[in-house]
């Protein structure tokens, strides 16, 4: 893997801080174990893919908003909803693959052959992202967080090529992590990596990604939280070459849709891969903060526009759906099929 400073996040480039700075940022806890219960790598089944979701630490100030349920195991309501949304999205992909196998025997596989398990991982125990001072030390960058996450997964023997590890973090003010992201060469599940990854895929480590549910919960809505969790997992199922084959674009965000709906078409319904990218590039343009990665509304699988154009009125509401676009389903199915073959 290249240095963090040379790695490209799907949400844009980030400026890393050192490991030593990271340890200082989390109060010297870098020597502590990331996990509570052990994760046994022998549980991994090489015949199937996995998405393992880990809850990060939630500061005490956040719990009154959601009640005590889930406090004992670090699964507040927004985390549980995000997990359920990922389960649903994975189910959509498997159902699509099974449906395609009925009409084609070329690229699709049967549901029994394309299996993705979604499961809970043990909580992250040290305060990975719970510091709150607005300095570089207080706000570890996305590369730093992912490096620390991967190092601890490796120490616990939890890494394998067929697993996407998703960290749900609670860091509403960490602008360096933003809504989340993943970075090459650990951005794709399996061993059939992107042909644009200079360092090549890491088939042993699989994929790691972060969804900042704290940011979406505080600044946006539960619906955005669900979509961002799905969004970050989908990044690990979408290689640029297959994205280009499916959508005539190398940017996977463009596989998303933004569809006018409701009375007079004033609501724009946004699918997961388009979340944070469907609105104008400005503060409060759909999501409170616009994504910093690639996108082109003209290349979306579908984008109905948000401004008045003489025929359609300007939209006055953004709505977020967990339903994946057909382009997303097709690209994810093709990629997972290629990895499995």
N, C-alpha and C positions, 0 to 999 in steps of 0.2 A: 504494500500500500504506500502511496506517495505521502508526502508530508501534508498535514491539514491545510496549510496555506495554498497548496496546489490542487486541492480537491474541490470539485464543483458540486455544490448542493443543488437539489432540484428547486430549492427556493432561492438560489443565488449564492454568491460567495460570502463567506464569513471570515472575519479576522480572528484567528485562534489566540488563546493565551496558553501559557506553558502548563505542564502537568503540575509543577510546583505551585504555580499561581492557583490552579484549580483546587489543590489540597488546601491552600490557605483560604480560598473562597468558601469552602465547606467546613471551616473551623477545625482543620487538622484531622478530619475524619477519614482521610484517604486510606489509612491502613485498616479500616474497619471492613467487615464483610458487607457486600452489597445486598445479600439476601438473608432472609430468615431461614426457612427450611431449605435443605439441600435440593438442588435440581439434578436429577440423575440423567446423565446423557444417554444411558442405556435405554431410557424410555423412548428415545427417538426411533421411529419406524422408517427405514429408508425407502419403503414403498409408498409413502404418503408425504404430503407437505404438511407443515404446521405453521400456525400463527400463534405465538405465545405472547400474552399481554401482561405487562408488569405495572402495577400501580406504584407511582413515585410517592414521596412523602407529601402529605397535605398539612399546611401549617394550622395551628389551633384556631387562628382567627377565621379560617374558612368554614370550619365545621358547623357553627351556629346557623349558617345559612341553609344547611342541608340536613340537620338533625344528627342524632347519634348513630343511626343505622349505618353500618359499614365501618365505623370508627375502629373497631377491634382489629380489622385486617386491612385497613387503608383503602377501602373501596367505597368512597362516597357516591352518591347518586349519579353525578355526571360521569364518573369512571364506569359505573355499571352500565349506564346507557351507552357509552362509547363502545364497551365490550360487546353489548348486544347488537349494536349497529354493525360492527365488524363481522360478527357471526352471520347476520342477515346478508351482508354483501358477499361474503364467501359462499353462502348458500345460493345466491343468484348466479354466481359464476359456475358452480357445479351443476345447477339446473340447466343453464345455457349449454354447457358442454354436453350434458346428457341429451338434450334436445337436438343439438347439432349432429350427434352421433347417429341419430335416426335417419338423417337425410344425407349424410356424407361420411365416407370412410377414409377421407384423405388427410384432413388435419385435425379433426375432432376425435375425442376419445369417449369411451363410455363413462358413466358416472362412477362405476366401481373402479375404473382405472385412474380417474382424476379425483383424488380425495384430498381435501384440505381440512385438517382438524384445527379448531380454534379453542384455545385453552387458557386458563389463568396461570400466570407465573407467580412466584412468591414476591412479596412487596420489596421494594427498594428501601433499605433501612436507614442508611445515613442520609443527611440532608443535602441531597444532590443539587437541588435547585431552590432550597427554601430560604436562602439569604435574600436580603431586601435592600441593601445599600446600592445607590446608582453609580457604581464604579465598575471598571473592568473585572476586578476581583469578585465583586458581588454577582456579576452577570457572566457566567461562563459561556463561551461561544458554542454554537452548535457542533463544530468539530470536536471541541474539548469534551462536551457532554457525551457524544457518541463514542469517542475514544475510551472514556472512563467506563461507560456502560459495557462496551465490548470487552475491555480488559477484565472486568469483573465477571462477565459471563464466561470468558475463557478460563479464569481461575476456578470457577465452579464446575467446569466441565459441561457447560450447557450449550455450547456452540455446535451446530452441525449445518451442513450445506442446505438441507431441505427445510429450514425453519426461518421464518421472519420473526424477529424479536421486536415487539412494539413497547416502548416505554411511554406510559401516560404520565406526564409531569404537570405540576401545579406551579406555574411561574408566570403570573399575569403581567409582571413588569419587566421580564427579561426580553428586551427587544432584540438581543443577539440570537436567541433561539426562535423568536417570532412565534408563529403558529406551529412550527415543527419542521421536519425535513429528514432527509437521508443523504448520504454522501458516498460516492464511488471510492473504492471498488466494492464496498459492502452495501450496495444499493439494490441488488437483485437477488432474489431467492434462487437457489440451485446453481448449476454450473454453466448454463448457456448464457453467458453475460452479454452485455451491450457491446457492439463493435466500436463504440465511441469511448469506452473506458480505457484510457491509456495504460493503466496498470493491469488491466484484465480483471475478471471476476475472481472473487475469493470463494471457491467452492466449499472450502472447509468451514469457514466462518458463517456462511449464509448471509442474511441481511439483518441490519439493525436500523430502526427508525424511531423517531420521537414525535409524539403529538402533544402539543401544549394545551391541554384541556383547561388548565387554569386561565389561560389567556382568552380562549373562546367563551368560557363560562362567565368571566368577569366583563368582557368587552362586547360580547355578541349574544349568543343564545344557545339553548340546549340543542337546537337543530343544527347549528353551525358546528358545535362540538362533535356531534355524531358524524357529520360529513367530513370533518378534518381527520378524525380517527380512521375512517374508511380511506380517505385520500392518501394518508401516509402509508397505509398498508398496500394500497394499489400501486404506489410507486415501485414497490419491490416485485410486482408482477408484470411490469411494462417496460420492455427494452425499446430503445429508440428505433432500431431497425424494424421491428414488428409494428411499432406505432406508425412508422412511415408507410409500411405496406398497407395498413388498415385505413389510416386517415390522411394520407398524403401530407403528413407533417411529422417532424421528428420530436415534437414537443407533446408529452403525454397529457398536459393540461388541456390541449385542444381536442382531446377525445370527449370532453365534457359537453354538456348542453345547457343552454339558457333559453327557456321556452316561455313565451307570453301565455298567460292564462288568466282566468277570472273575468269579471265584468269589464268589458271594453279592452281587455288585454293589458290591464294596468299592473299585473303582478308578473314578475319574472321568476320562474321556477328553475332552480339551479341544481344540477346533479353533482355528485361528490368530486369528480376530477376538475370541475369548473369552479369549485368553491374557492373564494378569495381572488378569483380571476375574471368573473363574469361581469362585474361592474366597472365603472370608471376608475382609473388609477389615481385615486384621491382618498383622503381621509373620509371614512364613512361611505365609501362607494360599494354598497352591498354589505360586505363584512366591514367591520370598523377599520381594519387595516388591509390594504391591498397586498397580494403576494408579490414577491420580488423575483420569481422565476420566469421562465419563458411563457408566452401566450400570444395569441393573435385571434381576436374575435372573428375575423374573416375566415379563419381556418378551423374554428370550432366545428364539432360534429353538427351542431345547430346553435345558432345565436340569433335571436329575434330582435336584438337591439333594445336599448333602454331609453332612447331619446325620441321625441316627437319627430315624425318624418313627413308630415302632410297627410298620411294615411292612418298611421297608428299614433295614439297619444303617448306621451311620456309615461313611463312606469312610475308608480308611487310606492311599490312594495317589492322586496325580495323575499322569496320563499325557498327553503332548502329541502330537497327530497333525497332520501337514501337510495332511490332507484337508480341503478347504473345505466348509462347509455348503452345502446347496442354496440357502438364502436369500442367502448371500454370492455364490455363483455367479450367481444371477439378478440381483441388484442391480448387480454389476460389469458383467455383460453388457448390461443395460439402459443403464447410464451410458455405456459405451464406444460402444454403438450410437447413442445420442443425439448424442454428440460427433462421431461419424463422419458422421452424416446431414447 
